[in-house]
Amino acid sequence: MIKLKVCGLREPDNIDDVLKLEPDWIGFIFHVRSARYIGSHLDPGYAKMLDGVEKVGVFVNEDQDFMDDAIGRYGLTMVQLHGSESPELCLAMQQCGVKVIKVFSIKDDFDFESLKPYEDYVDYFLFDTKVKGKLGGTGQTFDWTVLESYSSEKPFFLSGGISLGNIEEVLRMGIPQLFGIDVNSKFEDRPGLKNIEKLKHLKEIIDSQL
């Protein structure tokens, strides 16, 4: 059963509506250059009180002190590292008591051997689409057949351009390590505001696989 992460949330009323759909994770983006940067939109006290769902903080090449502070203030249970973070930093974040997702971007091919230094220090990998000059949030897919060569035992998330138009293809991939999907721009009315009807339809499709 593939699990669902809804990323790029920041509007409290919208978050409340998303939570009614019972996603497995919700993601808050702490990268200032993102169109979905939480900035002053999300009150830390409100975020910290949310329960019944894993809360993921998305960071790009931030130092440990910055992430430690965000974990405490927003009640994060997981960090998603979207930059060139080292295995040592991944381990340090695990030692802070949160789970770690390490992101790698793919275009036409990928050297899965490059994951080995991270395998002992992360809980999940995430693969998204490599686009020059951008770190995530592209709304584009990559060649998913590349993942047929994935041989690690570590579970992974798939991201990048997942939509109602291709979710059935994702569900048919048949890769045992595919643990969850990470959706964002294809399910929103504007950056940071998710379309509840689209997400509801997505959840119904996923749940139909039971």
N, C-alpha and C positions, 0 to 999 in steps of 0.2 A: 504494500500500500504506500504510494508516494505521498509525502507530507507537503504541506503548503506554508511558505513564508511570504508574507506581504510586506514589501519594503517601501521606504520613502514616505512614511506616515509622519504627520506633524500637527494636524488639526484635531483638537480633542473630540468634537462632536463626530467627526468622520471616523476617528479611531474607535469610539464607542460603537458605531454602526458596524465597522469591520469586525470587531470582537464578537458581535452577535453571530457571525458566520463561523466562529470557532476555528480560526487558523491555528497552526501549530506554533508559528513565530510571527512577530511583527518587528519591523526594522526601522530604526531611527538613524538618519544620516548626519554625522558630525563633521563632514568635509565642507568647508566654507565655500568651495567653488562649485558645489552641486546646486542645481536648481531646487533640490529638495532638502537643503540644509535646514536643520531644525531652528537655528537661530533663536529668536525670541518667541517663536510660534508655540513651542511646547514647554509648559511649566514643569520643572523637575519634580515638584511635589505631586502633581497629577500623574506623571509617568511612573513614579515610584509606587504609587498606590494601586496601579493596575496589577491584577493577578489572574491566574488561570491561563497564562500564555507566556512563552519565553520571549524576553525582550532583548533584541540584538542591536548593539551599537556598531555602526559602520564607520571605519576610520581609514584614512589614507596617510601613511607615513607619519603618524603622530608619535610622540614620545610616551613612555610608560606612565609618567606622572599625569599627563593630560587624560589618558584613558582611565587610569585609576580613579581620578576625580569624577569623570563621567559615570563610571560604574556605580560609585557610591551615591551620586546625586540623583541619578535616574533609575536606580534599581535594576541595572542591566544584568542579565544572566549569561550573555554570550557576546563576544566581539567578533566582528567580521573585518579582516585585515586586507585592504584592497590595494596596497602599495608594494614596496620592495622590502617588507619587514623580514627580519632574519628568523631562523629557527629559534635562536636564543630568546628573542622577544616573544615569540609565540609561547615558549615554555614559561617565561616570566608571567605572561597573562594567565596561563593555566594555574600557576601558583597563586594568583590572586583570587582563585575560586570561581572563575568563569570558564565556559567552554570557548573554543577557538575555531573559527572558520578561516582558512587561508584561501585567498582568491588567486586564480591564475587565468589569464586571458588567452583565447585561442582564435586563430584566423583559419588557415588552411590545414595546418598540421601542428603537432605538439610533441615535445620530447618528455614523455612521462617519467623518464629516469630523473628529471630535475626535481621531482616531488620527494624523492627518497630522503633528503636531509630533513624534511619537515614531518615525515610520517609519525615519528614518535612524540611530536610536540604539538600536534593539532588534533581536534576531534573530527573535523570534516574538511574536505576540500570543496571549493566552489569554482565552476568553470563558466566564464562568460565570454562575450565577444570582444576580440581585440580590434580596437579602432584607434588609429594614430591620433595622439593628442587628447584622448579621453580615457577616463578610468570608470567604467561602468555607466549604466544609465543611457546606453546608446539606442535601445529599442530594436537592435539588430540581432539576427541569429548568426551562428557560425555553422560549419559543416559538422553536424552532430555525429556523423559516421566515424569521425576521428576518435570518439569515445569508445568505440568497439575495441580499441587497443589498450584500454585502461585495465591494468592487471593488479593494482593495489587492492588490499583488503579494506582500505579506509573508505567509508561511505562518502558520497559527494552530492552537492546540490548542482542543479542546472539552472543557468540564468541567461538572459540576453534574448529579448524579442519573443518570449513565450506569450502566446495569445490564445483566444478562443478558437482561432483558425488553425492552430497547430498543436494544441494540447493533446489531441488524440494520437498524433505522431509520437509525442513524448511518451505517452503511456504505453505505446507499442514497442518502445526501444528494447525492452527486455534485458537491460544491464542490471545485474543484481545489486551492484553498489550504488545505483541511482537511488538516493534516499529521499530527496525532496526537490521541489522547484521553488525558485525565487522570482516572484513577479513584481512588476513595478509600472513602467510607463504605459503598457498596453491596457492597463486597467484603471486609468484615471481620467478625470475631466480636465485637470490642469496639474502642473507639478505639485505634488504633495496632497492632492485631494483625490481619493480613490472613488471609482464608480462602483457603487454597491451592487447594482444589478448585474454588471459584468462579473464581479467577484462571486456573486451568488451562483451564477451559471457555471463558472469555473469549478466551484466547490461541488456542485451537483454532479458534474462530469467526473471529478476525481472520486467522489464517494460512490459513484456507480460501479467502480472497479472492485468494490468489496465482494 
